Amino acid sequence: MNIRQCVLALACAAALSTPLSGFAMVFAVNEGATYRVTDTEIQSKYKQVADDLGKLLGQKVTVVPVSDYKAIAEGLAAGRFDLAYIHPTHVALHGLAVDGYQLVALTKGFTEYRAHFLVRADSPAKNLADLKGKKLGTPSPDSITSVLTRSSVREAVPGAADAMAYVPSRYQDAIPFMVEHGLVDAGVTGSESVAKAWTQSGGRVAFTSKAVPVKLMMASKNVPADSVAAMQNYFVSLEHSEKGRRTLEQIDKKGFVPFDANALTAVNRWIATGLK
C-alpha cells in the first residue's frame, strides 16, 4: 500500500468513526488524473457541497479526495464511498454496472467528452487508418482519454491499436508540444479548449471519438432511495438559486442534470473495448 492509499484508508476510517447522527458519509472526489488539482484544493472546493449535503441528510459528510484511479476503483468495489464524484467514465460506469452504485446526476458541460486526435498541418494523416504504426502521444494510459483512444482505434482499424507506439504524458496540456516538435506523429487530448487552440494555431484534428459523459455523481447502493432523490434534487437545483450558483462557481461547474443510468449500458460496452 502506497502513501496515497494509506491516507485514503485513514480518511475513510476517520469518517466512519465520526459520532454525528450516526456514521459520517464518505464523499469521494476524483477530478481526473491528468489535471493539476491537489487534494487540499479539492477539499476546499467541495466543502460547501459537503456542508449542504450534511444539513440535507442530517449527518456529517466528509470529502475524501482520491486522485488515483486504481484506488477509486477499489473503493467502489469495496463499497467504501457513500457518494462518489468520478471523472473517468470507465471507472464510474464499472461502479454502476458491477458495484451497484446509483447514478445521481451528470455534470453540465461534461456530458459529451471526446478524444481529439491532433496532427500537424503538414501531416498526411486524414483518419485513424493513416495513423497505424505511428507514434501517438496520449495522457496517462489509465485516463479516460487514453481509453477512448484505444476504443476508437480498435473499432475503426482492427489491429491498429496494438500496432501503434503510445507515448504517454503525465499532463494533457503537454500533448500539443509533443506533436508540434515532432516527438510523436499525432497526439490525443480530451480538452475542447486545447483542440480549439491547436486548430487556431494552424494544426489539424484528424479524428474525433464518440462522445461519453465524464464527472458522474453516484451514490452507494446502501444509500436509501429517498436520500438519493434528495441529493439529486440538490445538485440539479444548484443553478437555480444565487447561493447555488456561488457553490457551482466554487467547484468550477455549470450545473448538474438527471440522467437514466440504463442509457449508459451501450456506452459501457464500447468503452470496455479500450481497457487494457
C-alpha positions in Angstrom: 0.0 0.0 0.0 1.5 3.4 -1.0 1.3 6.6 0.9 -1.8 7.9 -1.0 -3.7 4.7 -0.4 -2.8 4.9 3.3 -4.1 8.4 3.6 -7.3 7.4 1.8 -7.8 4.5 4.2 -7.2 6.7 7.3 -9.6 9.3 6.0 -12.3 6.8 5.4 -11.8 5.3 8.8 -11.9 8.7 10.4 -15.2 9.5 8.6 -16.8 6.2 9.5 -15.9 6.7 13.2 -17.4 10.2 13.5 -20.3 10.0 16.0 -22.6 12.7 14.5 -26.1 11.5 13.8 -24.8 8.0 13.1 -21.9 7.4 10.7 -20.4 10.2 8.6 -20.9 9.8 4.9 -17.7 9.5 2.8 -17.8 11.7 -0.3 -15.0 10.6 -2.6 -14.0 13.1 -5.3 -11.9 12.4 -8.3 -11.3 15.3 -10.7 -9.1 13.3 -13.1 -5.5 12.1 -13.1 -4.1 14.3 -15.8 -5.2 17.7 -14.3 -3.2 19.7 -11.8 -5.6 19.7 -8.9 -4.2 19.0 -5.4 -6.1 17.1 -2.6 -6.1 20.3 -0.5 -7.8 22.2 -3.3 -10.4 19.5 -3.8 -11.3 19.5 -0.1 -11.6 23.3 -0.1 -13.6 23.4 -3.3 -16.2 20.8 -2.2 -16.5 21.9 1.5 -19.7 23.9 0.8 -21.2 20.9 -1.1 -20.4 18.6 1.8 -21.8 21.0 4.4 -25.0 21.4 2.3 -25.5 17.7 2.0 -24.8 17.2 5.7 -27.7 19.6 6.5 -29.9 18.0 3.9 -29.3 14.4 5.1 -28.8 15.1 8.8 -25.4 13.6 9.1 -21.8 14.7 8.6 -20.4 14.4 5.1 -16.6 14.1 4.7 -14.8 15.0 1.5 -12.1 12.4 0.6 -10.0 13.3 -2.5 -9.0 10.2 -4.4 -6.9 11.1 -7.5 -5.5 7.5 -8.1 -7.8 5.6 -10.5 -6.9 2.2 -9.0 -7.7 3.5 -5.5 -11.1 4.9 -6.6 -12.0 1.7 -8.4 -11.0 -0.4 -5.4 -13.0 1.9 -3.1 -16.1 1.5 -5.3 -15.7 -2.3 -5.3 -15.4 -2.4 -1.6 -18.3 0.0 -1.0 -16.2 2.5 0.9 -17.8 5.5 -0.6 -21.4 6.7 0.2 -21.2 9.4 -2.5 -18.6 9.5 -5.3 -17.9 12.1 -7.9 -15.8 10.5 -10.6 -14.1 12.0 -13.7 -13.1 8.8 -15.7 -16.1 7.3 -17.4 -14.8 3.8 -17.5 -14.3 3.7 -13.7 -17.7 5.3 -13.0 -19.6 3.0 -15.3 -18.0 -0.1 -13.8 -19.1 1.2 -10.4 -22.7 1.5 -11.8 -22.7 -1.8 -13.7 -20.8 -4.1 -11.3 -20.5 -2.4 -7.9 -24.2 -1.5 -7.6 -23.8 2.3 -7.4 -26.7 4.5 -8.3 -26.4 7.4 -10.7 -27.3 10.7 -9.1 -26.5 13.2 -11.8 -24.3 14.1 -14.8 -22.3 17.3 -15.0 -23.3 20.0 -17.4 -20.6 20.7 -19.9 -19.2 17.3 -19.4 -21.8 15.0 -21.0 -20.1 14.8 -24.4 -16.4 14.3 -23.7 -14.4 13.3 -26.7 -10.8 12.4 -27.7 -9.4 14.7 -30.3 -6.5 13.3 -32.5 -4.2 16.3 -33.2 -1.8 16.3 -36.1 0.4 19.0 -37.7 -0.8 20.9 -40.7 1.7 19.1 -42.9 0.7 15.6 -41.7 -0.7 13.3 -44.4 -3.0 11.6 -41.8 -6.6 12.1 -42.6 -8.2 9.4 -40.4 -7.3 6.7 -37.9 -6.2 4.2 -40.5 -3.4 6.6 -41.6 -2.1 6.5 -38.0 -1.5 2.8 -38.0 2.1 2.0 -36.9 2.7 5.7 -35.9 3.8 7.2 -32.6 0.8 8.6 -30.7 1.1 10.9 -27.8 -1.5 10.2 -25.1 -2.2 11.2 -21.5 -1.8 8.6 -18.7 -2.7 5.1 -20.1 -5.4 4.8 -17.4 -7.1 8.1 -18.3 -10.5 8.2 -20.0 -8.9 10.0 -22.9 -6.5 7.1 -23.5 -9.3 4.6 -23.1 -11.3 6.5 -25.7 -8.3 6.5 -28.0 -7.9 2.7 -27.8 -11.7 2.1 -28.2 -11.8 4.4 -31.3 -8.8 2.9 -33.0 -9.9 -0.7 -32.3 -13.3 0.0 -33.7 -12.1 1.8 -36.8 -9.0 -0.2 -37.7 -8.9 -3.7 -36.1 -5.3 -4.4 -35.1 -4.1 -0.8 -35.3 -4.3 -0.1 -31.6 -1.7 -2.7 -30.8 0.4 -1.6 -33.8 0.7 2.0 -32.6 3.5 3.2 -30.3 1.9 5.0 -27.5 3.9 7.8 -25.9 2.3 8.8 -22.6 2.5 12.2 -21.0 1.5 13.0 -17.4 -0.5 16.1 -18.3 -2.8 16.6 -21.3 -1.5 20.2 -21.9 1.8 18.7 -23.0 0.3 16.8 -25.9 0.4 19.8 -28.4 4.0 20.4 -27.7 4.8 16.7 -28.5 3.1 16.9 -31.8 4.4 20.4 -32.8 8.0 19.4 -32.2 7.8 16.0 -33.9 8.1 13.9 -30.8 5.0 12.0 -32.0 3.1 11.7 -35.3 -0.2 12.6 -33.6 -1.4 13.4 -30.1 -4.7 12.9 -28.3 -6.4 15.3 -25.9 -9.8 15.3 -24.3 -9.8 19.0 -23.8 -12.0 21.0 -26.2 -10.1 24.2 -25.4 -6.7 22.5 -26.2 -8.1 21.2 -29.5 -9.6 24.6 -30.4 -6.3 26.4 -29.6 -4.5 23.8 -31.7 -6.6 24.4 -34.8 -6.5 28.2 -34.3 -2.7 28.0 -34.4 -2.7 26.1 -37.7 -2.8 22.5 -36.6 -5.5 19.9 -37.6 -7.8 17.5 -35.9 -7.6 14.3 -37.9 -10.3 12.4 -36.0 -12.7 12.9 -33.0 -14.0 10.0 -31.0 -17.6 9.2 -29.9 -18.9 11.3 -27.0 -19.2 9.9 -23.5 -20.1 11.6 -20.2 -17.3 12.3 -17.6 -17.7 13.5 -14.0 -20.5 11.3 -12.8 -22.1 11.8 -9.4 -23.0 8.5 -7.9 -24.4 7.1 -4.6 -23.7 3.8 -2.9 -26.4 1.0 -3.2 -26.7 1.3 0.6 -27.9 4.9 0.4 -31.7 4.9 0.7 -33.8 5.9 -2.3 -35.2 9.0 -0.6 -31.7 10.2 0.2 -30.6 9.6 -3.4 -33.6 11.6 -4.6 -32.9 14.4 -2.2 -29.3 14.6 -3.4 -30.3 14.6 -7.0 -32.7 17.5 -6.4 -29.9 19.4 -4.5 -27.4 19.1 -7.4 -29.9 19.7 -10.2 -31.3 22.8 -8.4 -28.0 24.5 -7.6 -28.0 26.6 -10.8 -31.5 28.0 -9.9 -30.5 30.0 -6.8 -27.9 32.6 -6.1 -26.4 30.6 -3.3 -26.4 27.5 -5.5 -24.7 29.4 -8.3 -22.0 30.5 -5.9 -21.5 26.9 -4.9 -21.2 25.9 -8.5 -18.6 28.7 -9.1 -16.6 27.4 -6.2 -16.4 23.9 -7.7 -16.0 25.3 -11.2 -19.1 23.6 -12.7 -22.0 24.9 -14.7 -24.6 22.6 -13.1 -25.9 19.1 -13.0 -28.6 17.2 -14.9 -30.5 14.0 -14.1 -30.0 11.0 -16.4 -31.2 7.4 -16.9 -28.3 5.1 -15.9 -29.7 2.4 -18.2 -28.9 4.5 -21.2 -25.2 4.2 -20.4 -25.1 0.4 -20.9 -24.1 0.6 -24.5 -21.5 3.3 -23.7 -20.0 1.0 -21.1 -19.8 -1.9 -23.6 -18.0 0.3 -26.1 -15.6 1.8 -23.6 -14.7 -1.7 -22.3 -13.0 -2.4 -25.7 -10.4 0.3 -24.8 -9.4 -1.1 -21.5 -6.0 -2.8 -21.2 
